[in-house]
Amino acid sequence: MSAPAGNRRAAGFFLGFLAVALLVAGGLSYFASPDPDGLDTVALNGCDVVETDAGEQLEGTCIAQHAEDHALAGSPLADYSVGGGDGTVGMAGVIGVLVTLVLAGGLFWLLRRRSPGKE
């Protein structure tokens, strides 16, 4: 027996949505700017970034001097890449889309309305 037309249309929509989301995450992410965003720029106002043997250091007075690394800074998907590797932003984007869709889909599945006669 074939599925109702409404179910096939919904499945087609979701598969199309998934394809577009993966294309955007995996393909267009390579065109994202590597330059700091506005918040980073404002936080660095009043400081100079100086290269030292220990890495970059801030000199001057700015609010970024009090910043600390995020608790997940060492995670595999930190800095929009996989394992910190160059050229892996697309893969990180695809992983992010898939994880988000799985979590959202699971949440919607748990919270869906059920008919009184179905268990």
Secondary structure as UniProt FT lines:
FT   HELIX           5..27
FT   HELIX           28..31
FT   HELIX           38..43
FT   TURN            44..46
FT   STRAND          47..52
FT   TURN            53..54
FT   STRAND          55..60
FT   HELIX           63..66
FT   TURN            71..74
FT   TURN            76..77
FT   HELIX           78..80
FT   TURN            83..84
FT   TURN            86..87
FT   HELIX           89..111
FT   TURN            116..117
//
